[in-house]
Amino acid sequence: MSDKILSIDNLNISFMTSNGEVQAVRGVSFDVHKGEIVGLVGESGSGKSVTCMSILRLLADTAVIREGTIRFEDEELTRVSKAEMRSIRGDKISMVFQDPMSSLNPLIKVGKQVEEIIRIHYPKKTKEQLYQETLELFRKVRIPEPEKRFHSYPHEFSGGMRQRVMIAMALANRPDLLIADEPTTALDVTIQDQILKEMRTLRSDYGTSIIFITHDLGVVAELCDRVEVMYGGMIMEQAPIDDIFENPKHPYTLGLLSSIPDVTQDKSKRLVPIPGSPPDMTNPPKGCPFAPRCPYARNICANEIPEFYTIDENHSSRCWLLDEEAPLEDNPFRT
């Protein structure tokens, strides 16, 4: 996986609101390689979805990209025209949105909605070709009785089935990059597992790269090759999946891991929540955004944003505790 398909560098995005400027994304940089599944992890409001919506240029009118580049293959997406972006969106880059009910048109049959995705990019295809390709997509995502379901409306599908329709739409033109925004939220564990299997199959069959947005590290462990942990609009830690679980280095990552239920633990033992609340991004902290909630914070944490410190070749963390100049006392990361 040496070839980069997507490269985001120093991305800064703000929303101009009546309450002031909301600095939603601050200095985000990461790459996605061909055939790689990258997890974007963090609690609500950390900037995950905004980062990915900017790739597709689907941000609200109040959003402003202050700085940074988004390079997809040979295109700089922050500079392409709206017409060029429409040709990329849904063809080379697709997205599975978080809420399939609000993403599907309730007045149009689901088969017709999938057909439309194909027809926009391949207008010369006949009605029969569009119909057969849609049925094949339904079979791929394991929608039973595809000929019958083609004529169904979204309200006639369960949550899991609607999500499969959204995946079918995303797969319609065999994209090079798929962005999945919490596609397993509110689904039961059986359907969740089936959706994850579809993601893995997509990668193995087509070599598609995937950005998987979630707040669930358990899901990430099953699916992803690499993880970007976000908080306060910034990436706090980036590492291969094994390193995140075996050798986490940022206190926020540790907090997320501690809040995962363990079926083997004593049932009388309570989960350890992360105290406090996320920062107000209209007035973000001067230093590390996690400092007010961090049990290991030093004075420097509240006053200066740390750089990334390299743990090994593919693992880095943005934390003052990894600095050689940081005090040694009460420091759990250094010996």
Disulfide bonds with the S-S distance in Angstrom:
none
